[in-house]
């Protein structure tokens, strides 16, 4: 389970086969960073990246936001 907060813009959902993906809570779309969809990630990797996105230390690709 992720450590998401009520105002987080990004969260995790099960991607199947013991993997997770990061999605935008406003759009429901899988987040893309650097042209790569952030899906099929190990939980720890997905949780850290979602935390970075929520803290605004990293920005997703523009198409993820709309």
PDB file as gemmi writes it, atoms N, CA and C in Angstrom:
CRYST1    1.000    1.000    1.000  90.00  90.00  90.00 P 1                      
ATOM      1  N   UNK A   1       0.841  -1.176   0.000  1.00  0.00           N  
ATOM      2  CA  UNK A   1       0.000   0.000   0.000  1.00  0.00           C  
ATOM      3  C   UNK A   1       0.887   1.240   0.000  1.00  0.00           C  
ATOM      4  N   UNK A   2       0.533   2.220  -0.836  1.00  0.00           N  
ATOM      5  CA  UNK A   2       1.337   3.429  -0.919  1.00  0.00           C  
ATOM      6  C   UNK A   2       1.074   4.314   0.293  1.00  0.00           C  
ATOM      7  N   UNK A   3       1.964   5.259   0.484  1.00  0.00           N  
ATOM      8  CA  UNK A   3       1.825   6.189   1.599  1.00  0.00           C  
ATOM      9  C   UNK A   3       1.235   7.499   1.098  1.00  0.00           C  
ATOM     10  N   UNK A   4       0.207   7.430   0.261  1.00  0.00           N  
ATOM     11  CA  UNK A   4      -0.375   8.625  -0.336  1.00  0.00           C  
ATOM     12  C   UNK A   4      -1.116   9.457   0.704  1.00  0.00           C  
ATOM     13  N   UNK A   5      -1.214  10.731   0.389  1.00  0.00           N  
ATOM     14  CA  UNK A   5      -1.905  11.697   1.224  1.00  0.00           C  
ATOM     15  C   UNK A   5      -3.127  12.195   0.457  1.00  0.00           C  
ATOM     16  N   UNK A   6      -4.131  12.756   1.132  1.00  0.00           N  
ATOM     17  CA  UNK A   6      -5.361  13.177   0.464  1.00  0.00           C  
ATOM     18  C   UNK A   6      -5.171  14.141  -0.705  1.00  0.00           C  
ATOM     19  N   UNK A   7      -4.175  15.015  -0.666  1.00  0.00           N  
ATOM     20  CA  UNK A   7      -3.984  16.011  -1.721  1.00  0.00           C  
ATOM     21  C   UNK A   7      -2.943  15.605  -2.762  1.00  0.00           C  
ATOM     22  N   UNK A   8      -2.475  14.371  -2.737  1.00  0.00           N  
ATOM     23  CA  UNK A   8      -1.470  13.930  -3.704  1.00  0.00           C  
ATOM     24  C   UNK A   8      -2.044  13.931  -5.112  1.00  0.00           C  
ATOM     25  N   UNK A   9      -1.243  14.377  -6.049  1.00  0.00           N  
ATOM     26  CA  UNK A   9      -1.646  14.384  -7.458  1.00  0.00           C  
ATOM     27  C   UNK A   9      -1.366  13.043  -8.121  1.00  0.00           C  
ATOM     28  N   UNK A  10      -0.510  12.232  -7.511  1.00  0.00           N  
ATOM     29  CA  UNK A  10      -0.111  10.945  -8.093  1.00  0.00           C  
ATOM     30  C   UNK A  10      -0.212   9.854  -7.045  1.00  0.00           C  
ATOM     31  N   UNK A  11      -0.647   8.671  -7.484  1.00  0.00           N  
ATOM     32  CA  UNK A  11      -0.795   7.547  -6.565  1.00  0.00           C  
ATOM     33  C   UNK A  11      -0.453   6.266  -7.314  1.00  0.00           C  
ATOM     34  N   UNK A  12      -0.493   5.162  -6.604  1.00  0.00           N  
ATOM     35  CA  UNK A  12      -0.172   3.859  -7.178  1.00  0.00           C  
ATOM     36  C   UNK A  12      -1.430   3.023  -7.323  1.00  0.00           C  
ATOM     37  N   UNK A  13      -1.415   2.167  -8.338  1.00  0.00           N  
ATOM     38  CA  UNK A  13      -2.455   1.154  -8.462  1.00  0.00           C  
ATOM     39  C   UNK A  13      -1.785  -0.123  -8.949  1.00  0.00           C  
ATOM     40  N   UNK A  14      -2.440  -1.232  -8.639  1.00  0.00           N  
ATOM     41  CA  UNK A  14      -1.889  -2.523  -9.002  1.00  0.00           C  
ATOM     42  C   UNK A  14      -1.844  -2.653 -10.518  1.00  0.00           C  
ATOM     43  N   UNK A  15      -0.667  -3.038 -11.018  1.00  0.00           N  
ATOM     44  CA  UNK A  15      -0.499  -3.212 -12.450  1.00  0.00           C  
ATOM     45  C   UNK A  15      -0.535  -4.667 -12.873  1.00  0.00           C  
ATOM     46  N   UNK A  16      -0.815  -5.558 -11.927  1.00  0.00           N  
ATOM     47  CA  UNK A  16      -0.850  -6.990 -12.226  1.00  0.00           C  
ATOM     48  C   UNK A  16       0.531  -7.615 -12.076  1.00  0.00           C  
ATOM     49  N   UNK A  17       0.555  -8.901 -11.868  1.00  0.00           N  
ATOM     50  CA  UNK A  17       1.816  -9.658 -11.747  1.00  0.00           C  
ATOM     51  C   UNK A  17       2.794  -9.032 -10.762  1.00  0.00           C  
ATOM     52  N   UNK A  18       2.276  -8.660  -9.581  1.00  0.00           N  
ATOM     53  CA  UNK A  18       3.115  -8.090  -8.520  1.00  0.00           C  
ATOM     54  C   UNK A  18       3.831  -6.814  -8.941  1.00  0.00           C  
ATOM     55  N   UNK A  19       3.190  -6.018  -9.787  1.00  0.00           N  
ATOM     56  CA  UNK A  19       3.760  -4.732 -10.184  1.00  0.00           C  
ATOM     57  C   UNK A  19       2.743  -3.628  -9.910  1.00  0.00           C  
ATOM     58  N   UNK A  20       3.240  -2.411  -9.921  1.00  0.00           N  
ATOM     59  CA  UNK A  20       2.400  -1.242  -9.710  1.00  0.00           C  
ATOM     60  C   UNK A  20       2.634  -0.249 -10.831  1.00  0.00           C  
ATOM     61  N   UNK A  21       1.691   0.667 -10.985  1.00  0.00           N  
ATOM     62  CA  UNK A  21       1.872   1.766 -11.910  1.00  0.00           C  
ATOM     63  C   UNK A  21       1.488   3.050 -11.197  1.00  0.00           C  
ATOM     64  N   UNK A  22       2.045   4.161 -11.660  1.00  0.00           N  
ATOM     65  CA  UNK A  22       1.747   5.469 -11.097  1.00  0.00           C  
ATOM     66  C   UNK A  22       0.710   6.124 -12.000  1.00  0.00           C  
ATOM     67  N   UNK A  23      -0.328   6.680 -11.393  1.00  0.00           N  
ATOM     68  CA  UNK A  23      -1.362   7.345 -12.178  1.00  0.00           C  
ATOM     69  C   UNK A  23      -1.669   8.714 -11.592  1.00  0.00           C  
ATOM     70  N   UNK A  24      -2.164   9.591 -12.440  1.00  0.00           N  
ATOM     71  CA  UNK A  24      -2.598  10.915 -12.012  1.00  0.00           C  
ATOM     72  C   UNK A  24      -3.961  10.814 -11.372  1.00  0.00           C  
ATOM     73  N   UNK A  25      -4.103  11.295 -10.149  1.00  0.00           N  
ATOM     74  CA  UNK A  25      -5.383  11.182  -9.444  1.00  0.00           C  
ATOM     75  C   UNK A  25      -6.467  12.052 -10.076  1.00  0.00           C  
ATOM     76  N   UNK A  26      -6.086  13.095 -10.809  1.00  0.00           N  
ATOM     77  CA  UNK A  26      -7.073  13.954 -11.446  1.00  0.00           C  
ATOM     78  C   UNK A  26      -7.510  13.413 -12.803  1.00  0.00           C  
ATOM     79  N   UNK A  27      -6.614  12.719 -13.496  1.00  0.00           N  
ATOM     80  CA  UNK A  27      -6.914  12.251 -14.853  1.00  0.00           C  
ATOM     81  C   UNK A  27      -7.157  10.750 -14.929  1.00  0.00           C  
ATOM     82  N   UNK A  28      -6.594   9.999 -13.978  1.00  0.00           N  
ATOM     83  CA  UNK A  28      -6.680   8.541 -14.027  1.00  0.00           C  
ATOM     84  C   UNK A  28      -5.713   7.924 -15.018  1.00  0.00           C  
ATOM     85  N   UNK A  29      -4.929   8.753 -15.687  1.00  0.00           N  
ATOM     86  CA  UNK A  29      -3.993   8.270 -16.702  1.00  0.00           C  
ATOM     87  C   UNK A  29      -2.680   7.824 -16.079  1.00  0.00           C  
ATOM     88  N   UNK A  30      -2.093   6.801 -16.680  1.00  0.00           N  
ATOM     89  CA  UNK A  30      -0.779   6.350 -16.246  1.00  0.00           C  
ATOM     90  C   UNK A  30       0.223   7.463 -16.498  1.00  0.00           C  
ATOM     91  N   UNK A  31       1.068   7.747 -15.512  1.00  0.00           N  
ATOM     92  CA  UNK A  31       2.056   8.812 -15.608  1.00  0.00           C  
ATOM     93  C   UNK A  31       3.194   8.393 -16.538  1.00  0.00           C  
ATOM     94  N   UNK A  32       3.634   9.349 -17.328  1.00  0.00           N  
ATOM     95  CA  UNK A  32       4.771   9.151 -18.207  1.00  0.00           C  
ATOM     96  C   UNK A  32       5.845  10.158 -17.816  1.00  0.00           C  
ATOM     97  N   UNK A  33       7.078   9.696 -17.641  1.00  0.00           N  
ATOM     98  CA  UNK A  33       8.202  10.559 -17.303  1.00  0.00           C  
ATOM     99  C   UNK A  33       9.320  10.227 -18.286  1.00  0.00           C  
ATOM    100  N   UNK A  34       9.828  11.256 -18.941  1.00  0.00           N  
ATOM    101  CA  UNK A  34      10.897  11.039 -19.904  1.00  0.00           C  
ATOM    102  C   UNK A  34      10.464  10.168 -21.083  1.00  0.00           C  
ATOM    103  N   UNK A  35       9.186  10.251 -21.442  1.00  0.00           N  
ATOM    104  CA  UNK A  35       8.666   9.488 -22.561  1.00  0.00           C  
ATOM    105  C   UNK A  35       8.373   8.034 -22.256  1.00  0.00           C  
ATOM    106  N   UNK A  36       8.507   7.647 -21.004  1.00  0.00           N  
ATOM    107  CA  UNK A  36       8.281   6.252 -20.622  1.00  0.00           C  
ATOM    108  C   UNK A  36       7.139   6.167 -19.609  1.00  0.00           C  
ATOM    109  N   UNK A  37       6.133   5.357 -19.944  1.00  0.00           N  
ATOM    110  CA  UNK A  37       5.027   5.146 -19.007  1.00  0.00           C  
ATOM    111  C   UNK A  37       5.563   4.486 -17.745  1.00  0.00           C  
ATOM    112  N   UNK A  38       5.145   4.981 -16.608  1.00  0.00           N  
ATOM    113  CA  UNK A  38       5.613   4.444 -15.324  1.00  0.00           C  
ATOM    114  C   UNK A  38       4.652   3.367 -14.852  1.00  0.00           C  
ATOM    115  N   UNK A  39       4.760   2.207 -15.506  1.00  0.00           N  
ATOM    116  CA  UNK A  39       3.937   1.038 -15.216  1.00  0.00           C  
ATOM    117  C   UNK A  39       4.852  -0.175 -15.107  1.00  0.00           C  
ATOM    118  N   UNK A  40       4.326  -1.261 -14.563  1.00  0.00           N  
ATOM    119  CA  UNK A  40       5.078  -2.498 -14.367  1.00  0.00           C  
ATOM    120  C   UNK A  40       6.337  -2.262 -13.520  1.00  0.00           C  
ATOM    121  N   UNK A  41       6.170  -1.454 -12.477  1.00  0.00           N  
ATOM    122  CA  UNK A  41       7.267  -1.140 -11.562  1.00  0.00           C  
ATOM    123  C   UNK A  41       7.143  -1.980 -10.294  1.00  0.00           C  
ATOM    124  N   UNK A  42       8.267  -2.275  -9.692  1.00  0.00           N  
ATOM    125  CA  UNK A  42       8.252  -2.885  -8.363  1.00  0.00           C  
ATOM    126  C   UNK A  42       7.692  -1.840  -7.401  1.00  0.00           C  
ATOM    127  N   UNK A  43       7.010  -2.302  -6.346  1.00  0.00           N  
ATOM    128  CA  UNK A  43       6.354  -1.386  -5.417  1.00  0.00           C  
ATOM    129  C   UNK A  43       7.299  -0.317  -4.898  1.00  0.00           C  
ATOM    130  N   UNK A  44       8.482  -0.698  -4.416  1.00  0.00           N  
ATOM    131  CA  UNK A  44       9.411   0.278  -3.834  1.00  0.00           C  
ATOM    132  C   UNK A  44       9.786   1.361  -4.833  1.00  0.00           C  
ATOM    133  N   UNK A  45      10.062   0.968  -6.067  1.00  0.00           N  
ATOM    134  CA  UNK A  45      10.424   1.919  -7.109  1.00  0.00           C  
ATOM    135  C   UNK A  45       9.260   2.869  -7.414  1.00  0.00           C  
ATOM    136  N   UNK A  46       8.064   2.320  -7.548  1.00  0.00           N  
ATOM    137  CA  UNK A  46       6.885   3.129  -7.835  1.00  0.00           C  
ATOM    138  C   UNK A  46       6.578   4.084  -6.684  1.00  0.00           C  
ATOM    139  N   UNK A  47       6.696   3.613  -5.462  1.00  0.00           N  
ATOM    140  CA  UNK A  47       6.400   4.434  -4.290  1.00  0.00           C  
ATOM    141  C   UNK A  47       7.349   5.623  -4.189  1.00  0.00           C  
ATOM    142  N   UNK A  48       8.638   5.391  -4.437  1.00  0.00           N  
ATOM    143  CA  UNK A  48       9.629   6.468  -4.381  1.00  0.00           C  
ATOM    144  C   UNK A  48       9.358   7.499  -5.479  1.00  0.00           C  
ATOM    145  N   UNK A  49       9.117   7.029  -6.700  1.00  0.00           N  
ATOM    146  CA  UNK A  49       8.872   7.958  -7.796  1.00  0.00           C  
ATOM    147  C   UNK A  49       7.581   8.747  -7.582  1.00  0.00           C  
ATOM    148  N   UNK A  50       6.527   8.108  -7.104  1.00  0.00           N  
ATOM    149  CA  UNK A  50       5.285   8.827  -6.811  1.00  0.00           C  
ATOM    150  C   UNK A  50       5.528   9.890  -5.741  1.00  0.00           C  
ATOM    151  N   UNK A  51       6.330   9.559  -4.747  1.00  0.00           N  
ATOM    152  CA  UNK A  51       6.676  10.535  -3.710  1.00  0.00           C  
ATOM    153  C   UNK A  51       7.422  11.725  -4.281  1.00  0.00           C  
ATOM    154  N   UNK A  52       8.339  11.467  -5.209  1.00  0.00           N  
ATOM    155  CA  UNK A  52       9.082  12.553  -5.850  1.00  0.00           C  
ATOM    156  C   UNK A  52       8.151  13.440  -6.674  1.00  0.00           C  
ATOM    157  N   UNK A  53       7.252  12.814  -7.411  1.00  0.00           N  
ATOM    158  CA  UNK A  53       6.294  13.586  -8.208  1.00  0.00           C  
ATOM    159  C   UNK A  53       5.391  14.426  -7.312  1.00  0.00           C  
ATOM    160  N   UNK A  54       4.930  13.858  -6.225  1.00  0.00           N  
ATOM    161  CA  UNK A  54       4.050  14.591  -5.314  1.00  0.00           C  
ATOM    162  C   UNK A  54       4.771  15.717  -4.595  1.00  0.00           C  
ATOM    163  N   UNK A  55       6.075  15.582  -4.392  1.00  0.00           N  
ATOM    164  CA  UNK A  55       6.825  16.652  -3.730  1.00  0.00           C  
ATOM    165  C   UNK A  55       7.296  17.696  -4.735  1.00  0.00           C  
ATOM    166  N   UNK A  56       6.990  17.450  -6.011  1.00  0.00           N  
ATOM    167  CA  UNK A  56       7.332  18.355  -7.106  1.00  0.00           C  
ATOM    168  C   UNK A  56       8.829  18.402  -7.394  1.00  0.00           C  
ATOM    169  N   UNK A  57       9.573  17.396  -6.953  1.00  0.00           N  
ATOM    170  CA  UNK A  57      10.995  17.304  -7.278  1.00  0.00           C  
ATOM    171  C   UNK A  57      11.208  16.761  -8.682  1.00  0.00           C  
ATOM    172  N   UNK A  58      10.165  16.220  -9.264  1.00  0.00           N  
ATOM    173  CA  UNK A  58      10.226  15.705 -10.628  1.00  0.00           C  
ATOM    174  C   UNK A  58       8.869  15.969 -11.268  1.00  0.00           C  
ATOM    175  N   UNK A  59       8.875  16.287 -12.544  1.00  0.00           N  
ATOM    176  CA  UNK A  59       7.632  16.574 -13.249  1.00  0.00           C  
ATOM    177  C   UNK A  59       7.341  15.486 -14.270  1.00  0.00           C  
ATOM    178  N   UNK A  60       6.073  15.108 -14.404  1.00  0.00           N  
ATOM    179  CA  UNK A  60       5.705  14.129 -15.431  1.00  0.00           C  
ATOM    180  C   UNK A  60       5.678  14.797 -16.796  1.00  0.00           C  
ATOM    181  N   UNK A  61       5.585  13.997 -17.851  1.00  0.00           N  
ATOM    182  CA  UNK A  61       5.429  14.530 -19.194  1.00  0.00           C  
ATOM    183  C   UNK A  61       4.108  15.284 -19.291  1.00  0.00           C  
ATOM    184  N   UNK A  62       4.068  16.307 -20.100  1.00  0.00           N  
ATOM    185  CA  UNK A  62       2.902  17.183 -20.224  1.00  0.00           C  
ATOM    186  C   UNK A  62       1.606  16.441 -20.541  1.00  0.00           C  
ATOM    187  N   UNK A  63       1.660  15.423 -21.421  1.00  0.00           N  
ATOM    188  CA  UNK A  63       0.421  14.732 -21.804  1.00  0.00           C  
ATOM    189  C   UNK A  63      -0.208  13.964 -20.653  1.00  0.00           C  
ATOM    190  N   UNK A  64       0.543  13.708 -19.602  1.00  0.00           N  
ATOM    191  CA  UNK A  64       0.005  13.030 -18.424  1.00  0.00           C  
ATOM    192  C   UNK A  64      -0.972  13.935 -17.669  1.00  0.00           C  
ATOM    193  N   UNK A  65      -0.806  15.230 -17.818  1.00  0.00           N  
ATOM    194  CA  UNK A  65      -1.570  16.184 -17.030  1.00  0.00           C  
ATOM    195  C   UNK A  65      -2.945  16.490 -17.594  1.00  0.00           C  
ATOM    196  N   UNK A  66      -3.228  16.091 -18.827  1.00  0.00           N  
ATOM    197  CA  UNK A  66      -4.496  16.472 -19.477  1.00  0.00           C  
ATOM    198  C   UNK A  66      -5.326  15.273 -19.829  1.00  0.00           C  
TER     199      UNK A  66                                                      
END                                                                             
